[in-house]
Amino acid sequence: MSEIAISEAKARLTALVRQAEAGEDVVLTRNGKGVARITSMVPRRLTVEERMAVIRKAQALVGDLPPDFDAARSQDFLYDEDGLPA
């Protein structure tokens, strides 16, 4: 994320929009304090490495599953015999 004074941003708007399109947020400041942000309307796509890091983090949060774990039967733990959330 980069910061730029509003007075300077006026002259560099096109370049700042390009930065935002590339996935970098740009914060506009007045008197050294952030007052607005230029950000892309399209979410930035994660790289393969970033996606794998997210998966590894989620796996670490879950921990080791029991050896007899069967994802097909996981609904048995989520819903009661009437099909309502347990």
TORLUMBA-993095 format. One line per field, with one value per atom (N, C-alpha, C, O): residue in three letters; atom name; x, y, z. Coordinates in nm, 3 decimals, always signed. Example, Ala and Ser with C-alpha at 12.3 -4.5 7.8 and 13.67 -1.06 7.14 Angstrom:
// TORLUMBA-993095
aa	ALA,ALA,ALA,ALA,SER,SER,SER,SER;
at	N,CA,C,O,N,CA,C,O;
c1	+1.319,+1.230,+1.320,+1.424,+1.285,+1.367,+1.290,+1.341;
c2	-0.569,-0.450,-0.330,-0.332,-0.225,-0.106,+0.003,+0.114;
c3	+0.780,+0.780,+0.780,+0.846,+0.708,+0.714,+0.787,+0.804;
END
This chain:
// TORLUMBA-993095
aa	MET,MET,MET,MET,SER,SER,SER,SER,GLU,GLU,GLU,GLU,ILE,ILE,ILE,ILE,ALA,ALA,ALA,ALA,ILE,ILE,ILE,ILE,SER,SER,SER,SER,GLU,GLU,GLU,GLU,ALA,ALA,ALA,ALA,LYS,LYS,LYS,LYS,ALA,ALA,ALA,ALA,ARG,ARG,ARG,ARG,LEU,LEU,LEU,LEU,THR,THR,THR,THR,ALA,ALA,ALA,ALA,LEU,LEU,LEU,LEU,VAL,VAL,VAL,VAL,ARG,ARG,ARG,ARG,GLN,GLN,GLN,GLN,ALA,ALA,ALA,ALA,GLU,GLU,GLU,GLU,ALA,ALA,ALA,ALA,GLY,GLY,GLY,GLY,GLU,GLU,GLU,GLU,ASP,ASP,ASP,ASP,VAL,VAL,VAL,VAL,VAL,VAL,VAL,VAL,LEU,LEU,LEU,LEU,THR,THR,THR,THR,ARG,ARG,ARG,ARG,ASN,ASN,ASN,ASN,GLY,GLY,GLY,GLY,LYS,LYS,LYS,LYS,GLY,GLY,GLY,GLY,VAL,VAL,VAL,VAL,ALA,ALA,ALA,ALA,ARG,ARG,ARG,ARG,ILE,ILE,ILE,ILE,THR,THR,THR,THR,SER,SER,SER,SER,MET,MET,MET,MET,VAL,VAL,VAL,VAL,PRO,PRO,PRO,PRO,ARG,ARG,ARG,ARG,ARG,ARG,ARG,ARG,LEU,LEU,LEU,LEU,THR,THR,THR,THR,VAL,VAL,VAL,VAL,GLU,GLU,GLU,GLU,GLU,GLU,GLU,GLU,ARG,ARG,ARG,ARG,MET,MET,MET,MET,ALA,ALA,ALA,ALA,VAL,VAL,VAL,VAL,ILE,ILE,ILE,ILE,ARG,ARG,ARG,ARG,LYS,LYS,LYS,LYS,ALA,ALA,ALA,ALA,GLN,GLN,GLN,GLN,ALA,ALA,ALA,ALA,LEU,LEU,LEU,LEU,VAL,VAL,VAL,VAL,GLY,GLY,GLY,GLY,ASP,ASP,ASP,ASP,LEU,LEU,LEU,LEU,PRO,PRO,PRO,PRO,PRO,PRO,PRO,PRO,ASP,ASP,ASP,ASP,PHE,PHE,PHE,PHE,ASP,ASP,ASP,ASP,ALA,ALA,ALA,ALA,ALA,ALA,ALA,ALA,ARG,ARG,ARG,ARG,SER,SER,SER,SER,GLN,GLN,GLN,GLN,ASP,ASP,ASP,ASP,PHE,PHE,PHE,PHE,LEU,LEU,LEU,LEU,TYR,TYR,TYR,TYR,ASP,ASP,ASP,ASP,GLU,GLU,GLU,GLU,ASP,ASP,ASP,ASP,GLY,GLY,GLY,GLY,LEU,LEU,LEU,LEU,PRO,PRO,PRO,PRO,ALA,ALA,ALA,ALA;
at	N,CA,C,O,N,CA,C,O,N,CA,C,O,N,CA,C,O,N,CA,C,O,N,CA,C,O,N,CA,C,O,N,CA,C,O,N,CA,C,O,N,CA,C,O,N,CA,C,O,N,CA,C,O,N,CA,C,O,N,CA,C,O,N,CA,C,O,N,CA,C,O,N,CA,C,O,N,CA,C,O,N,CA,C,O,N,CA,C,O,N,CA,C,O,N,CA,C,O,N,CA,C,O,N,CA,C,O,N,CA,C,O,N,CA,C,O,N,CA,C,O,N,CA,C,O,N,CA,C,O,N,CA,C,O,N,CA,C,O,N,CA,C,O,N,CA,C,O,N,CA,C,O,N,CA,C,O,N,CA,C,O,N,CA,C,O,N,CA,C,O,N,CA,C,O,N,CA,C,O,N,CA,C,O,N,CA,C,O,N,CA,C,O,N,CA,C,O,N,CA,C,O,N,CA,C,O,N,CA,C,O,N,CA,C,O,N,CA,C,O,N,CA,C,O,N,CA,C,O,N,CA,C,O,N,CA,C,O,N,CA,C,O,N,CA,C,O,N,CA,C,O,N,CA,C,O,N,CA,C,O,N,CA,C,O,N,CA,C,O,N,CA,C,O,N,CA,C,O,N,CA,C,O,N,CA,C,O,N,CA,C,O,N,CA,C,O,N,CA,C,O,N,CA,C,O,N,CA,C,O,N,CA,C,O,N,CA,C,O,N,CA,C,O,N,CA,C,O,N,CA,C,O,N,CA,C,O,N,CA,C,O,N,CA,C,O,N,CA,C,O,N,CA,C,O,N,CA,C,O,N,CA,C,O,N,CA,C,O,N,CA,C,O,N,CA,C,O,N,CA,C,O,N,CA,C,O;
c1	+0.085,+0.000,+0.090,+0.186,+0.058,+0.137,+0.049,-0.073,+0.114,+0.043,+0.094,+0.212,+0.002,+0.039,-0.052,-0.171,+0.005,-0.073,-0.172,-0.140,-0.290,-0.392,-0.337,-0.362,-0.264,-0.211,-0.120,-0.120,-0.042,+0.046,-0.033,+0.000,-0.136,-0.215,-0.287,-0.310,-0.322,-0.392,-0.313,-0.370,-0.183,-0.099,-0.066,-0.022,-0.088,-0.049,-0.167,-0.148,-0.288,-0.408,-0.404,-0.435,-0.368,-0.366,-0.271,-0.306,-0.152,-0.055,-0.106,-0.083,-0.173,-0.226,-0.337,-0.347,-0.421,-0.527,-0.465,-0.514,-0.360,-0.292,-0.235,-0.241,-0.180,-0.129,-0.242,-0.225,-0.357,-0.471,-0.518,-0.552,-0.521,-0.561,-0.466,-0.507,-0.341,-0.241,-0.249,-0.175,-0.339,-0.359,-0.304,-0.314,-0.244,-0.187,-0.285,-0.326,-0.321,-0.406,-0.324,-0.207,-0.387,-0.322,-0.405,-0.525,-0.342,-0.411,-0.378,-0.261,-0.483,-0.466,-0.465,-0.549,-0.368,-0.354,-0.374,-0.349,-0.419,-0.428,-0.364,-0.404,-0.265,-0.190,-0.134,-0.130,-0.089,-0.025,-0.119,-0.073,-0.251,-0.348,-0.428,-0.472,-0.447,-0.524,-0.668,-0.734,-0.719,-0.857,-0.938,-1.061,-0.871,-0.940,-0.846,-0.725,-0.908,-0.828,-0.870,-0.988,-0.771,-0.796,-0.764,-0.653,-0.863,-0.845,-0.911,-1.002,-0.868,-0.923,-1.066,-1.098,-1.150,-1.285,-1.286,-1.382,-1.180,-1.168,-1.072,-0.958,-1.116,-1.024,-0.899,-0.904,-0.787,-0.660,-0.661,-0.699,-0.619,-0.610,-0.486,-0.377,-0.502,-0.389,-0.302,-0.351,-0.173,-0.083,-0.098,-0.160,-0.043,-0.048,+0.016,-0.035,+0.127,+0.197,+0.111,+0.106,+0.043,-0.044,-0.163,-0.201,-0.220,-0.332,-0.287,-0.357,-0.170,-0.119,-0.093,-0.115,-0.047,-0.023,-0.155,-0.159,-0.261,-0.393,-0.440,-0.492,-0.422,-0.463,-0.385,-0.443,-0.253,-0.170,-0.213,-0.215,-0.246,-0.289,-0.421,-0.438,-0.515,-0.642,-0.620,-0.683,-0.532,-0.503,-0.442,-0.472,-0.358,-0.297,-0.402,-0.393,-0.501,-0.609,-0.694,-0.737,-0.718,-0.801,-0.724,-0.780,-0.598,-0.517,-0.532,-0.590,-0.480,-0.486,-0.626,-0.687,-0.676,-0.806,-0.786,-0.682,-0.888,-0.875,-0.856,-0.906,-0.786,-0.759,-0.886,-0.886,-0.996,-1.120,-1.213,-1.330,-1.164,-1.247,-1.292,-1.213,-1.422,-1.481,-1.563,-1.668,-1.516,-1.583,-1.726,-1.814,-1.751,-1.886,-1.983,-2.103,-1.932,-2.017,-2.017,-2.078,-1.951,-1.941,-2.076,-2.094,-2.172,-2.305,-2.371,-2.459,-2.330,-2.387,-2.361,-2.438,-2.254,-2.220,-2.279,-2.282,-2.326,-2.378,-2.529,-2.582,-2.600,-2.746,-2.801,-2.741,-2.915,-2.976,-3.063,-3.064,-3.135,-3.213,-3.329,-3.384,-3.367,-3.473,-3.417,-3.493,-3.286,-3.224,-3.199,-3.168,-3.212,-3.190,-3.046,-2.987,-2.990,-2.855,-2.846,-2.932,-2.742,-2.724,-2.674,-2.653;
c2	-0.116,+0.000,+0.123,+0.133,+0.214,+0.336,+0.454,+0.450,+0.557,+0.678,+0.795,+0.803,+0.885,+1.002,+1.118,+1.099,+1.237,+1.356,+1.386,+1.369,+1.431,+1.463,+1.563,+1.550,+1.662,+1.764,+1.703,+1.748,+1.603,+1.536,+1.438,+1.418,+1.377,+1.277,+1.336,+1.267,+1.463,+1.528,+1.513,+1.488,+1.529,+1.524,+1.380,+1.358,+1.283,+1.144,+1.049,+0.928,+1.099,+1.016,+0.892,+0.782,+0.908,+0.794,+0.686,+0.568,+0.724,+0.627,+0.561,+0.442,+0.637,+0.580,+0.480,+0.377,+0.509,+0.415,+0.287,+0.178,+0.300,+0.181,+0.097,-0.026,+0.162,+0.091,+0.013,-0.103,+0.078,+0.012,-0.106,-0.211,-0.089,-0.199,-0.318,-0.433,-0.290,-0.396,-0.463,-0.558,-0.414,-0.478,-0.404,-0.452,-0.289,-0.213,-0.104,-0.023,-0.102,+0.005,+0.133,+0.130,+0.246,+0.376,+0.460,+0.480,+0.509,+0.592,+0.737,+0.776,+0.817,+0.962,+1.026,+0.996,+1.116,+1.178,+1.329,+1.393,+1.383,+1.528,+1.557,+1.502,+1.643,+1.676,+1.550,+1.539,+1.455,+1.335,+1.227,+1.122,+1.248,+1.149,+1.095,+1.171,+0.963,+0.900,+0.947,+0.949,+0.985,+1.032,+0.956,+0.957,+0.891,+0.817,+0.710,+0.714,+0.612,+0.502,+0.476,+0.477,+0.453,+0.409,+0.259,+0.218,+0.179,+0.035,-0.024,+0.037,-0.139,-0.203,-0.250,-0.293,-0.243,-0.295,-0.446,-0.514,-0.499,-0.642,-0.699,-0.653,-0.800,-0.858,-0.913,-0.971,-0.895,-0.946,-1.098,-1.154,-1.163,-1.309,-1.352,-1.297,-1.449,-1.501,-1.587,-1.656,-1.582,-1.670,-1.811,-1.831,-1.908,-2.047,-2.058,-2.128,-1.990,-1.995,-1.936,-1.990,-1.824,-1.763,-1.853,-1.864,-1.916,-2.009,-2.127,-2.169,-2.182,-2.294,-2.253,-2.332,-2.131,-2.082,-2.073,-2.106,-2.030,-2.023,-2.163,-2.185,-2.258,-2.396,-2.454,-2.518,-2.432,-2.484,-2.422,-2.491,-2.293,-2.227,-2.287,-2.311,-2.312,-2.373,-2.515,-2.554,-2.590,-2.726,-2.723,-2.809,-2.624,-2.613,-2.581,-2.628,-2.501,-2.468,-2.590,-2.607,-2.674,-2.793,-2.899,-2.969,-2.911,-3.013,-3.147,-3.156,-3.249,-3.383,-3.440,-3.427,-3.502,-3.567,-3.712,-3.772,-3.769,-3.910,-3.997,-3.963,-4.109,-4.196,-4.249,-4.279,-4.260,-4.313,-4.202,-4.228,-4.078,-3.966,-3.988,-4.025,-3.965,-3.981,-3.855,-3.834,-3.773,-3.647,-3.670,-3.587,-3.782,-3.812,-3.828,-3.809,-3.862,-3.881,-3.759,-3.764,-3.650,-3.534,-3.471,-3.410,-3.486,-3.430,-3.496,-3.436,-3.617,-3.686,-3.608,-3.619,-3.531,-3.455,-3.314,-3.247,-3.270,-3.135,-3.127,-3.024,-3.237,-3.235,-3.349,-3.456,-3.324,-3.429,-3.519,-3.503,-3.613,-3.708,-3.643,-3.704,-3.520,-3.448,-3.357,-3.286,-3.360,-3.277,-3.134,-3.049,-3.107,-2.973,-2.961,-3.061,-2.840,-2.824,-2.874,-2.845,-2.947,-3.003,-2.898,-2.928;
c3	+0.000,+0.000,+0.000,+0.077,-0.087,-0.091,-0.048,-0.061,+0.001,+0.043,-0.038,-0.071,-0.071,-0.148,-0.109,-0.086,-0.102,-0.069,-0.182,-0.300,-0.146,-0.246,-0.347,-0.466,-0.300,-0.391,-0.497,-0.612,-0.460,-0.556,-0.643,-0.760,-0.586,-0.659,-0.780,-0.879,-0.772,-0.883,-1.013,-1.119,-1.005,-1.124,-1.166,-1.279,-1.076,-1.105,-1.106,-1.088,-1.126,-1.112,-1.202,-1.156,-1.328,-1.419,-1.369,-1.369,-1.326,-1.275,-1.147,-1.127,-1.062,-0.938,-0.965,-0.898,-1.063,-1.101,-1.156,-1.127,-1.233,-1.285,-1.171,-1.175,-1.070,-0.954,-0.887,-0.851,-0.871,-0.808,-0.892,-0.837,-1.023,-1.112,-1.099,-1.116,-1.069,-1.053,-0.917,-0.889,-0.831,-0.701,-0.582,-0.469,-0.604,-0.492,-0.449,-0.531,-0.322,-0.271,-0.260,-0.222,-0.292,-0.282,-0.186,-0.207,-0.081,+0.018,-0.009,-0.018,-0.021,-0.039,+0.099,+0.183,+0.119,+0.251,+0.243,+0.141,+0.354,+0.373,+0.507,+0.610,+0.507,+0.628,+0.695,+0.817,+0.611,+0.663,+0.712,+0.759,+0.704,+0.751,+0.634,+0.548,+0.631,+0.525,+0.525,+0.630,+0.407,+0.398,+0.291,+0.295,+0.198,+0.093,+0.040,+0.060,-0.029,-0.083,-0.227,-0.260,-0.313,-0.450,-0.450,-0.418,-0.488,-0.489,-0.612,-0.669,-0.652,-0.771,-0.745,-0.634,-0.846,-0.838,-0.858,-0.820,-0.917,-0.943,-0.840,-0.829,-0.765,-0.666,-0.733,-0.841,-0.666,-0.717,-0.706,-0.603,-0.812,-0.811,-0.735,-0.755,-0.648,-0.573,-0.663,-0.752,-0.638,-0.711,-0.656,-0.551,-0.725,-0.680,-0.541,-0.454,-0.522,-0.393,-0.282,-0.172,-0.312,-0.211,-0.177,-0.061,-0.279,-0.255,-0.170,-0.079,-0.201,-0.123,+0.022,+0.114,+0.042,+0.178,+0.255,+0.374,+0.190,+0.254,+0.290,+0.400,+0.199,+0.226,+0.343,+0.431,+0.345,+0.455,+0.589,+0.691,+0.588,+0.711,+0.760,+0.880,+0.668,+0.705,+0.759,+0.857,+0.697,+0.743,+0.884,+0.967,+0.910,+1.042,+1.147,+1.261,+1.111,+1.206,+1.238,+1.352,+1.138,+1.158,+1.236,+1.320,+1.208,+1.273,+1.204,+1.095,+1.267,+1.210,+1.226,+1.332,+1.121,+1.126,+1.169,+1.144,+1.234,+1.273,+1.151,+1.044,+1.164,+1.048,+0.983,+0.863,+1.059,+1.003,+0.953,+0.925,+0.942,+0.898,+0.755,+0.668,+0.731,+0.599,+0.569,+0.629,+0.478,+0.447,+0.401,+0.425,+0.336,+0.289,+0.406,+0.389,+0.523,+0.640,+0.732,+0.839,+0.693,+0.781,+0.810,+0.915,+0.719,+0.743,+0.864,+0.926,+0.898,+1.014,+1.142,+1.237,+1.144,+1.263,+1.261,+1.364,+1.144,+1.130,+1.146,+1.187,+1.115,+1.114,+1.199,+1.208,+1.262,+1.340,+1.252,+1.130,+1.312,+1.234,+1.158,+1.066,+1.195,+1.125,+1.013,+0.947,+0.994,+0.892,+0.935,+0.851,+1.065,+1.118,+1.170,+1.211,+1.168,+1.221,+1.365,+1.448,+1.392,+1.527,+1.624,+1.741;
END
